[in-house]
Amino acid sequence: MAGNRWLAPIAHRFLSPELWRFTRRSVPRGVALGLFAAFIVPIGQIFLAAFLALPARANVPLAAAVTFVTNPFTLPFWLVVANKVGGLTLMVDAATAGVATHGMESGRFAWLEELWELAGVTAFGFIVLAVVTAAIGYLASGAIWRIIVSRRRSRRLRQMEMRLDDRLGVGKG
């Protein structure tokens, strides 16, 4: 990466070891940035997540991997979900039921108005999904990280206690 002439100006940032370690702070940041990039941009999510991870000091591989939550196979599902979320958030049906759209609805460009409304509602739904899933991902990954670390610590303490008991002969008749 450092040898590439296009990436050389920023290679030192990408090669920083703190961006590649799994730490208590970098993992939730990586998950949040990956989820945000997955829903905010339809193409190039991995690159966006990697570049967002630089200033946030997030885990780059995790940020890139989490973007695969939206892929070509799951895109139809996420389009429907984004449309429903956007419609629910904006309440478009109630807002556009006025006289102002009557000319477009009855003319030959009615399909264009419906397509524009559908695209806008879906795009706003993706923005809402990006923000909400990033927040939920940050909190959930932080909680999971704490659970995993506490289990490892308690297991290690039990093993140390058992070794100490064996050395001291505690519990033997």
Contact map, one row per residue, 1 for C-alpha under 8 A:
11110011001000000000000000000000000000000000000000000000000000000000000000000000000000000000000000000000000000000000000000000000000000000000000000000000000000000000000000000
11111011001100000000000000000000000000000000000000000000000000000000000000000000000000000000000000000000000000000000000000000000000000000000000000000000000000000000000000000
11111011000000000000000000000000000000000000000000000000000000000000000000000000000000000000000000000000000000000000000000000000000000000000000000000000000000000000000000000
11111111000000000000000000000000000000000000000000000000000000000000000000000000000000000000000000000000000000000000000000000000000000000000000000000000000000000000000000000
01111111100000000000000000000000000000000000000000000000000000000000000000000000000000000000000000000000000000000000000000000000000000000000000000000000000000000000000000000
00011111100000000000000000000000000000000000000000000000000000000000000000000000000000000000000000000000000000000000000000000000000000000000000000000000000000000000000000000
11111111111000000000000000000000000000000000000000000000000000000000000000000000000000000000000000000000000000000000000000000000000000000000000000000000000000000000000000000
11111111111100000000000000000000000000000000000000000000000000000000000000000000000000000000000000000000000000000000000000000000000000000000000000000000000000000000000000000
00001111111100000000000000000000000000000000000000000000000000000000000000000000000000000000000000000000000000000000000000000000000000000000000000000000000000000000000000000
00000011111111000000000000000000000000000000000000000000000000000000000000000000000000000000000000000000000000000000000000000000000000000000000000000000000000000000000000000
11000011111111100000000000000000000000000000000000000000000000000000000000000000000000000000000000000000000000000000000000000000000000000000000000000000000000000000000000000
01000001111111110000000000000000000000000000000000000000000000000000000000000000000000000000000000000000000000000000000000000000000000000000000000000000000000000000000000000
00000000011111110000000000000000000000000000000000000100000000000000000000000000000000000000000000000000000000000000000000000000000000000000000000000000000000000000000000000
00000000011111110010000000000000000000000000000000000100000000000000000000000000000000000000000000000000000000000000000000000000000000000000000000000000000000000000000000000
00000000001111111010000000000000000000000000000000000000000000000000000000000000000000000000000000000000000000000000000000000000000000000000000000000000000000000000000000000
00000000000111111111000000000000000000000000000000000000000000000000000000000000000000000000000000000000000000000000000000000000000000000000000000000000000000000000000000000
00000000000000111111100000000000000000000000000000000000000000000000000000000000000000000000000000000000000000000000000000000000000000000000000000000000000000000000000000000
00000000000000011111100000000000000000000000000000000000101000000000000000000000000000000000000000000000000000000000000000000000000000000000000000000000000000000000000000000
00000000000001111111100001000000000000000000000000001100111100000000000000000000000000000000000000000000000000000000000000000000000000000000000000000000000000000000000000000
00000000000000011111110000000000000000000000000000000000001110000000000000000000000000000000000000000000000000000000000000000000000000000000000000000000000000000000000000000
00000000000000001111111001000000000000000000000000000000001000000000000000000000000000000000000000000000000000000000000000000000000000000000000000000000000000000000000000000
00000000000000000001111101100000000000000000000000000000001000000000000000000000000000000000000000000000000000000000000000000000000000000000000000000000000000000000000000000
00000000000000000000111111100000000000000000000000000000000000000000000000000000000000000000000000000000000000000000000000000000000000000000000000000000000000000000000000000
00000000000000000000011111110000000000000000000000000000000000000000000000000000000000000000000000000000000000000000000000000000000000000000010011000000000000000000000000000
00000000000000000000001111111000000000000000000000000000010000000000000000000000000000000000000000000000000000000000000000000000000000000000010000000000000000000000000000000
00000000000000000010111111111100000000000000000000000000111000000000000000000000000000000000000000000000000000000000000000000000000000000000000000000000000000000000000000000
00000000000000000000011111111110000000000000000000000000011001000000000000000000000000000000000000000000000000000000000000000000000000000000110000000000000000000000000000000
00000000000000000000000111111111000000000000000000000000010000000000000000000000000000000000000000000000000000000000000000000000000000001111110000000000000000000000000000000
00000000000000000000000011111111100000000000000000001001111000100000000000000000000000000000000000000000000000000000000000000000000000000100000000000000000000000000000000000
00000000000000000000000001111111110000000000000000001000011111100000000000000000000000000000000000000000000000000000000000000000000000000000000000000000000000000000000000000
00000000000000000000000000111111111000000000000000000000000001100100000000000000000000000000000000000000000000000000000000000000000001001100100000000000000000000000000000000
00000000000000000000000000011111111100000000000000000000000000100000000000000000000000000000000000000000000000000000000000000000000011111100000000000000000000000000000000000
00000000000000000000000000001111111110000000000010011000010000100000000000000000000000000000000000000000000000000000000000000000000001000000000000000000000000000000000000000
00000000000000000000000000000111111111000000110010000000000001111110000000000000000000000000000000000000000000000000000000000000000001000000000000000000000000000000000000000
00000000000000000000000000000011111111100000000000000000000000100110100000000000000000000000000000000000000000000000000000000000010011001000000000000000000000000000000000000
00000000000000000000000000000001111111110000000010000000000000000000000000000000000000000000000000000000000000000000000000000000011011000000000000000000000000000000000000000
00000000000000000000000000000000111111111000110110000000000000000010000000000000000000000000000000000000000000000000000000000000010000000000000000000000000000000000000000000
00000000000000000000000000000000011111111100110000000000000000000111110000000000000000000000000000000000000000000000000000000000010000000000000000000000000000000000000000000
00000000000000000000000000000000001111111100000000000000000000000000010000000000000000000000000000000000000000000000000000000110110000000000000000000000000000000000000000000
00000000000000000000000000000000000111111100000000000000000000000000000000000000000000000000000000000000000000000000000000000110010000000000000000000000000000000000000000000
00000000000000000000000000000000000011111111100000000000000000000000000000000000000000000000000000000000000000000000000000000000000000000000000000000000000000000000000000000
00000000000000000000000000000000000001111111100000000000000000000000000000000000000000000000000000000000000000000000000000000000000000000000000000000000000000000000000000000
00000000000000000000000000000000000000001111100000000000000000000000000000000000000000000000000000000000000000000000000000000000000000000000000000000000000000000000000000000
00000000000000000000000000000000000000001111111100000000000000000000000000000000000000000000000000000000000000000000000000000000000000000000000000000000000000000000000000000
00000000000000000000000000000000010011001111111110000000000000010010000000000000000000000000000000000000000000000000000000000000000000000000000000000000000000000000000000000
00000000000000000000000000000000010011000001111111000000000000111010000000000000000000000000000000000000000000000000000000000000000000000000000000000000000000000000000000000
00000000000000000000000000000000000000000001111111100000000000010000000000000000000000000000000000000000000000000000000000000000000000000000000000000000000000000000000000000
00000000000000000000000000000000000010000001111111110000000000000000000000000000000000000000000000000000000000000000000000000000000000000000000000000000000000000000000000000
00000000000000000000000000000000110110000000111111111000000100110010000000000000000000000000000000000000000000000000000000000000000000000000000000000000000000000000000000000
00000000000000000000000000000000000000000000011111111100000110110000000000000000000000000000000000000000000000000000000000000000000000000000000000000000000000000000000000000
00000000000000000000000000000000000000000000001111111110000000000000000000000000000000000000000000000000000000000000000000000000000000000000000000000000000000000000000000000
00000000000000000000000000000000100000000000000111111111000000000000000000000000000000000000000000000000000000000000000000000000000000000000000000000000000000000000000000000
00000000000000000010000000001100100000000000000011111111111100100000000000000000000000000000000000000000000000000000000000000000000000000000000000000000000000000000000000000
00000000000011000010000000000000000000000000000001111111110100000000000000000000000000000000000000000000000000000000000000000000000000000000000000000000000000000000000000000
00000000000000000000000000000000000000000000000000111111110000000000000000000000000000000000000000000000000000000000000000000000000000000000000000000000000000000000000000000
00000000000000000000000000001000000000000000000000011111110000000000000000000000000000000000000000000000000000000000000000000000000000000000000000000000000000000000000000000
00000000000000000110000001001000000000000000000000001111111000000000000000000000000000000000000000000000000000000000000000000000000000000000000000000000000000000000000000000
00000000000000000010000011111100100000000000000000001111111100100000000000000000000000000000000000000000000000000000000000000000000000000000000000000000000000000000000000000
00000000000000000111110001101100000000000000000000001000111111100000000000000000000000000000000000000000000000000000000000000000000000000000000000000000000000000000000000000
00000000000000000011000000000100000000000000000011001100011111110000000000000000000000000000000000000000000000000000000000000000000000000000000000000000000000000000000000000
00000000000000000001000000000100000000000000000001000000001111111000000000000000000000000000000000000000000000000000000000000000000000000000000000000000000000000000000000000
00000000000000000000000000100110010000000000000000000000001111111100000000000000000000000000000000000000000000000000000000000000000000000000000000000000000000000000000000000
00000000000000000000000000001111111000000000010011001000011111111110000000000000000000000000000000000000000000000000000000000000000000000000000000000000000000000000000000000
00000000000000000000000000000000010000000000111011000000000111111111000000000000000000000000000000000000000000000000000000000000000000000000000000000000000000000000000000000
00000000000000000000000000000000010000000000010000000000000011111111000000000000000000000000000000000000000000000000000000000000000000000000000000000000000000000000000000000
00000000000000000000000000000010011001000000000000000000000001111111100000000000000000000000000000000000000000000000000000000000000000000000000000000000000000000000000000000
00000000000000000000000000000000011011000000110010000000000000111111110000000000000000000000000000000000000000000000000000000000000000000000000000000000000000000000000000000
00000000000000000000000000000000000001000000000000000000000000011111111000000000000000000000000000000000000000000000000000000000000000000000000000000000000000000000000000000
00000000000000000000000000000000001001000000000000000000000000000111111001000000000000000000000000000000000000000000000000000000000000000000000000000000000000000000000000000
00000000000000000000000000000000000001100000000000000000000000000011111111100100000000000000000000000000000000000000000000000000000000000000000000000000000000000000000000000
00000000000000000000000000000000000000000000000000000000000000000001111111100000000000000000000000000000000000000000000000000000000000000000000000000000000000000000000000000
00000000000000000000000000000000000000000000000000000000000000000000011111110000000000000000000000000000000000000000000000000000000000000000000000000000000000000000000000000
00000000000000000000000000000000000000000000000000000000000000000000011111110000000000000000000000000000000000000000000000000000000000000000000000000000000000000000000000000
00000000000000000000000000000000000000000000000000000000000000000000111111111100000000000000000000000000000000000000000000000000000000000000000000000000000000000000000000000
00000000000000000000000000000000000000000000000000000000000000000000011111111110000000000000000000000000000000000000000000000000000000000000000000000000000000000000000000000
00000000000000000000000000000000000000000000000000000000000000000000000111111111000000000000000000000000000000000000000000000000000000000000000000000000000000000000000000000
00000000000000000000000000000000000000000000000000000000000000000000000001111111100000000000000000000000000000000000000000000000000000000000000000000000000000000000000000000
00000000000000000000000000000000000000000000000000000000000000000000010001111111110000000000000000000000000000000000000000000000000000000000000000000000000000000000000000000
00000000000000000000000000000000000000000000000000000000000000000000000000111111111000000000000000000000000000000000000001000000000000000000000000000000000000000000000000000
00000000000000000000000000000000000000000000000000000000000000000000000000011111111100000000000000000000000000000000000000000000000000000000000000000000000000000000000000000
00000000000000000000000000000000000000000000000000000000000000000000000000001111111110000000000000000000000000000000000000001000000000000000000000000000000000000000000000000
00000000000000000000000000000000000000000000000000000000000000000000000000000111111111000000000000000000000000000000000011111100100000000000000000000000000000000000000000000
00000000000000000000000000000000000000000000000000000000000000000000000000000011111111100000000000000000000000000000010011101000000000000000000000000000000000000000000000000
00000000000000000000000000000000000000000000000000000000000000000000000000000001111111110000000000000000000000000000000001001000000000000000000000000000000000000000000000000
00000000000000000000000000000000000000000000000000000000000000000000000000000000111111111000000000000000000000000000000001001001100000000000000000000000000000000000000000000
00000000000000000000000000000000000000000000000000000000000000000000000000000000011111111110000000000000000000000000000011111101000000000000000000000000000000000000000000000
00000000000000000000000000000000000000000000000000000000000000000000000000000000001111111111100000000000000000000000000011001000000000000000000000000000000000000000000000000
00000000000000000000000000000000000000000000000000000000000000000000000000000000000111111111000000000000000000000000000000000000000000000000000000000000000000000000000000000
00000000000000000000000000000000000000000000000000000000000000000000000000000000000011111110000000000000000000000000000000001000000000000000000000000000000000000000000000000
00000000000000000000000000000000000000000000000000000000000000000000000000000000000001111111000000000000000000000000000010000000000000000000000000000000000000000000000000000
00000000000000000000000000000000000000000000000000000000000000000000000000000000000001111111111000000000000000000000000000000000000000000000000000000000000000000000000000000
00000000000000000000000000000000000000000000000000000000000000000000000000000000000000110111111100000000000000000000000010000000000000000000000000000000000000000000000000000
00000000000000000000000000000000000000000000000000000000000000000000000000000000000000100011111110000000000000000000000000000000000000000000000000000000000000000000000000000
00000000000000000000000000000000000000000000000000000000000000000000000000000000000000000011111110000000000000000000000000000000000000000000000000000000000000000000000000000
00000000000000000000000000000000000000000000000000000000000000000000000000000000000000000011111111000000000000000000000000000000000000000000000000000000000000000000000000000
00000000000000000000000000000000000000000000000000000000000000000000000000000000000000000001111111001000000000000000000000000000000000000000000000000000000000000000000000000
00000000000000000000000000000000000000000000000000000000000000000000000000000000000000000000111111101000000000000000000000000000000000000000000000000000000000000000000000000
00000000000000000000000000000000000000000000000000000000000000000000000000000000000000000000001111111100000000000000000000000000000000000000000000000000000000000000000000000
00000000000000000000000000000000000000000000000000000000000000000000000000000000000000000000000011111100000000000000000000000000000000000000000000000000000000000000000000000
00000000000000000000000000000000000000000000000000000000000000000000000000000000000000000000000001111110000000000000000000000000000000000000000000000000000000000000000000000
00000000000000000000000000000000000000000000000000000000000000000000000000000000000000000000000111111111100000000000000000000000000000000000000000000000000000000000000000000
00000000000000000000000000000000000000000000000000000000000000000000000000000000000000000000000001111111110000000000000000000000000000000000000000000000000000000000000000000
00000000000000000000000000000000000000000000000000000000000000000000000000000000000000000000000000011111111000000000000000000000000000000000000000000000000000000000000000000
00000000000000000000000000000000000000000000000000000000000000000000000000000000000000000000000000001111111111001000000000000000000000000000000000000000000000000000000000000
00000000000000000000000000000000000000000000000000000000000000000000000000000000000000000000000000001111111011101000000000000000000000000000000000000000000000000000000000000
00000000000000000000000000000000000000000000000000000000000000000000000000000000000000000000000000000111111101000000000000000000000000000000000000000000000000000000000000000
00000000000000000000000000000000000000000000000000000000000000000000000000000000000000000000000000000011111111000000000000000000000000000000000000000000000000000000000000000
00000000000000000000000000000000000000000000000000000000000000000000000000000000000000000000000000000001011111100000000000000000000000000000000000000000000000000000000000000
00000000000000000000000000000000000000000000000000000000000000000000000000000000000000000000000000000001101111111000000000000000000000000000000000000000000000000000000000000
00000000000000000000000000000000000000000000000000000000000000000000000000000000000000000000000000000001111111111100000000000000000000000000000000000000000000000000000000000
00000000000000000000000000000000000000000000000000000000000000000000000000000000000000000000000000000000100111111110000000000000000000000000000000000000000000000000000000000
00000000000000000000000000000000000000000000000000000000000000000000000000000000000000000000000000000000000011111111000000000000000000000000000000000000000000000000000000000
00000000000000000000000000000000000000000000000000000000000000000000000000000000000000000000000000000001100011111111100000000000000000000000000000000000000000000000000000000
00000000000000000000000000000000000000000000000000000000000000000000000000000000000000000000000000000000000001111111110000000000000000000000000000000000000000000000000000000
00000000000000000000000000000000000000000000000000000000000000000000000000000000000000000000000000000000000000111111111000000000000000000000000000000000000000000000000000000
00000000000000000000000000000000000000000000000000000000000000000000000000000000000000000000000000000000000000011111111100000000000000000000000000000000000000000000000000000
00000000000000000000000000000000000000000000000000000000000000000000000000000000000000000000000000000000000000001111111110000000000000000000000000000000000000000000000000000
00000000000000000000000000000000000000000000000000000000000000000000000000000000001000000000000000000000000000000111111111000000000000000000000000000000000000000000000000000
00000000000000000000000000000000000000000000000000000000000000000000000000000000000000000000000000000000000000000011111111100000000000000000000000000000000000000000000000000
00000000000000000000000000000000000000000000000000000000000000000000000000000000000000000000000000000000000000000001111111110000000000000000000000000000000000000000000000000
00000000000000000000000000000000000000000000000000000000000000000000000000000000011001100101000000000000000000000000111111111000000000000000000000000000000000000000000000000
00000000000000000000000000000000000000000000000000000000000000000000000000000010011111100000000000000000000000000000011111111100000000000000000000000000000000000000000000000
00000000000000000000000000000000000000000000000000000000000000000000000000000000011001000000000000000000000000000000001111111110000000000000000000000000000000000000000000000
00000000000000000000000000000000000000000000000000000000000000000000000000000000010001000000000000000000000000000000000111111111000000000000000000000000000000000000000000000
00000000000000000000000000000000000000000000000000000000000000000000000000000000111111101000000000000000000000000000000011111111100000000000000000000000000000000000000000000
00000000000000000000000000000000000000110000000000000000000000000000000000000000010001000000000000000000000000000000000001111111110000000000000000000000000000000000000000000
00000000000000000000000000000000000000110000000000000000000000000000000000000000000000000000000000000000000000000000000000111111111000000000000000000000000000000000000000000
00000000000000000000000000000000000000000000000000000000000000000000000000000000000011000000000000000000000000000000000000011111111100000000000000000000000000000000000000000
00000000000000000000000000000000000000100000000000000000000000000000000000000000010010000000000000000000000000000000000000001111111110000000000000000000000000000000000000000
00000000000000000000000000000000001111110000000000000000000000000000000000000000000000000000000000000000000000000000000000000111111111000000000000000000000000000000000000000
00000000000000000000000000000000000100000000000000000000000000000000000000000000000000000000000000000000000000000000000000000011111111100000000000000000000000000000000000000
00000000000000000000000000000000000000000000000000000000000000000000000000000000000000000000000000000000000000000000000000000001111111110000000000000000000000000000000000000
00000000000000000000000000000001001100000000000000000000000000000000000000000000000000000000000000000000000000000000000000000000111111111000000000000000000000000000000000000
00000000000000000000000000000011111100000000000000000000000000000000000000000000000000000000000000000000000000000000000000000000011111111100000000000000000000000000000000000
00000000000000000000000000000001000000000000000000000000000000000000000000000000000000000000000000000000000000000000000000000000001111111110000000000000000000000000000000000
00000000000000000000000000000001000000000000000000000000000000000000000000000000000000000000000000000000000000000000000000000000000111111111000000000000000000000000000000000
00000000000000000000000000010011001000000000000000000000000000000000000000000000000000000000000000000000000000000000000000000000000011111111100000000000000000000000000000000
00000000000000000000000000011011000000000000000000000000000000000000000000000000000000000000000000000000000000000000000000000000000001111111110000000000000000000000000000000
00000000000000000000000000010000000000000000000000000000000000000000000000000000000000000000000000000000000000000000000000000000000000111111111000000000000000000000000000000
00000000000000000000000000010000000000000000000000000000000000000000000000000000000000000000000000000000000000000000000000000000000000011111111100000000000000000000000000000
00000000000000000000000000110010000000000000000000000000000000000000000000000000000000000000000000000000000000000000000000000000000000001111111110000000000000000000000000000
00000000000000000000000110110000000000000000000000000000000000000000000000000000000000000000000000000000000000000000000000000000000000000111111111000000000000000000000000000
00000000000000000000000000000000000000000000000000000000000000000000000000000000000000000000000000000000000000000000000000000000000000000011111111100000000000000000000000000
00000000000000000000000000000000000000000000000000000000000000000000000000000000000000000000000000000000000000000000000000000000000000000001111111110000000000000000000000000
00000000000000000000000100000000000000000000000000000000000000000000000000000000000000000000000000000000000000000000000000000000000000000000111111111000000000000000000000000
00000000000000000000000100000000000000000000000000000000000000000000000000000000000000000000000000000000000000000000000000000000000000000000011111111100000000000000000000000
00000000000000000000000000000000000000000000000000000000000000000000000000000000000000000000000000000000000000000000000000000000000000000000001111111110000000000000000000000
00000000000000000000000000000000000000000000000000000000000000000000000000000000000000000000000000000000000000000000000000000000000000000000000111111111000000000000000000000
00000000000000000000000000000000000000000000000000000000000000000000000000000000000000000000000000000000000000000000000000000000000000000000000011111111100000000000000000000
00000000000000000000000000000000000000000000000000000000000000000000000000000000000000000000000000000000000000000000000000000000000000000000000001111111110000000000000000000
00000000000000000000000000000000000000000000000000000000000000000000000000000000000000000000000000000000000000000000000000000000000000000000000000111111111000000000000000000
00000000000000000000000000000000000000000000000000000000000000000000000000000000000000000000000000000000000000000000000000000000000000000000000000011111111100000000000000000
00000000000000000000000000000000000000000000000000000000000000000000000000000000000000000000000000000000000000000000000000000000000000000000000000001111111110000000000000000
00000000000000000000000000000000000000000000000000000000000000000000000000000000000000000000000000000000000000000000000000000000000000000000000000000111111111000000000000000
00000000000000000000000000000000000000000000000000000000000000000000000000000000000000000000000000000000000000000000000000000000000000000000000000000011111111100000000000000
00000000000000000000000000000000000000000000000000000000000000000000000000000000000000000000000000000000000000000000000000000000000000000000000000000001111111110000000000000
00000000000000000000000000000000000000000000000000000000000000000000000000000000000000000000000000000000000000000000000000000000000000000000000000000000111111111000000000000
00000000000000000000000000000000000000000000000000000000000000000000000000000000000000000000000000000000000000000000000000000000000000000000000000000000011111111100000000000
00000000000000000000000000000000000000000000000000000000000000000000000000000000000000000000000000000000000000000000000000000000000000000000000000000000001111111110000000000
00000000000000000000000000000000000000000000000000000000000000000000000000000000000000000000000000000000000000000000000000000000000000000000000000000000000111111111000000000
00000000000000000000000000000000000000000000000000000000000000000000000000000000000000000000000000000000000000000000000000000000000000000000000000000000000011111111100000000
00000000000000000000000000000000000000000000000000000000000000000000000000000000000000000000000000000000000000000000000000000000000000000000000000000000000001111111110000000
00000000000000000000000000000000000000000000000000000000000000000000000000000000000000000000000000000000000000000000000000000000000000000000000000000000000000111111111000000
00000000000000000000000000000000000000000000000000000000000000000000000000000000000000000000000000000000000000000000000000000000000000000000000000000000000000011111111100000
00000000000000000000000000000000000000000000000000000000000000000000000000000000000000000000000000000000000000000000000000000000000000000000000000000000000000001111111111100
00000000000000000000000000000000000000000000000000000000000000000000000000000000000000000000000000000000000000000000000000000000000000000000000000000000000000000111111111000
00000000000000000000000000000000000000000000000000000000000000000000000000000000000000000000000000000000000000000000000000000000000000000000000000000000000000000011111111000
00000000000000000000000000000000000000000000000000000000000000000000000000000000000000000000000000000000000000000000000000000000000000000000000000000000000000000001111111000
00000000000000000000000000000000000000000000000000000000000000000000000000000000000000000000000000000000000000000000000000000000000000000000000000000000000000000000111111110
00000000000000000000000000000000000000000000000000000000000000000000000000000000000000000000000000000000000000000000000000000000000000000000000000000000000000000000111111110
00000000000000000000000000000000000000000000000000000000000000000000000000000000000000000000000000000000000000000000000000000000000000000000000000000000000000000000100011111
00000000000000000000000000000000000000000000000000000000000000000000000000000000000000000000000000000000000000000000000000000000000000000000000000000000000000000000000011111
00000000000000000000000000000000000000000000000000000000000000000000000000000000000000000000000000000000000000000000000000000000000000000000000000000000000000000000000000111
